[in-house]
Amino acid sequence: MEKLLGEFSFGLFIWQTFIVVGLLLLLRKFAWNPILNAINDREEGIRSALQSAEDARAEMQNLQADNERILKEARAERDGLLKEARKIKQKMIDDAKDEAKTQAAQIMTQAQAAIETEKQAAVAELKQQVASISIEIAEKVTKETLADDKKQSKLVKKLLKDVNL
């Protein structure tokens, strides 16, 4: 029996070996290639996903850098515009002050000219009044002086002495 068992186990071993080898061949033909292909496809998908994620991360960094650059440029432009606006405002204020000074000087000059004109008119009117008053006084004095014949003769003689022919 032992011999039979030994032969049986040896035959069983061969059959088992033959079955395992056959199973391995069948698995290789029908299962390994599809499994390996699926694993390779999955590995390639993971690689491409990792590459896409890396590309997206790099793109995000580029976009952030661009955004920061654009933001800096916008701030610089805003600062430039504010500076320019301040300059324009100051220039407008200075121009307005200069214009006001010019107008004030012009008004002062016109006022002085008007005052001078009024002064001259007042002086002329005063002279006119003084002349009128002087004529009236001379007239009254002359009437009083010439009212008497004696005084009139005396005045004529005196005037004739003063005139040299």
HELIX and SHEET records of a PDB file:
HELIX    1   1 GLU A    2  LEU A   26  1                                  25    
HELIX    2   2 LEU A   27  TRP A   32  3                                   6    
HELIX    3   3 ASN A   33  LEU A  146  1                                 114    
HELIX    4   4 ASP A  149  ASP A  162  1                                  14    
END                                                                             
